[in-house]
Amino acid sequence: MNNPGMDQLSGDRLGALLILLNNIYGYGQSG
């Protein structure tokens, strides 16, 4: 899992997923 291409793609997807989860949880806690 140390391939540059794979790492970049996984990082992008993981980042997007983390942001989504953060938004959902943050919204749930805020509202």
N, C-alpha and C positions, 0 to 999 in steps of 0.2 A: 504493500500500500504506500510505497515511497516513490511511485512513478510521478513525474512532474505533471503530465497531462491529467492523470487520474486524480492527483491531489488537487489540482486546480478545479476540476469539475466537481469533485466531492465537496471541496471547500465552499464553492458557490452554492451548491444545493443545501449544504449543511447550514450555511449562513442564512440563506433565505428561510429555511425551516425554523431556525432559532429565532429569527426576527418575527416570523408569524406566531410562534408560540409565545414570544415575549409580548406581542401585541394582544393576543387573546387573554393571556393571564393578567396582564396589566389592566386591560379593559374590564375584566371580570372583577379584579380587586378594586378598581377605581369606582366602577358603577355598581 
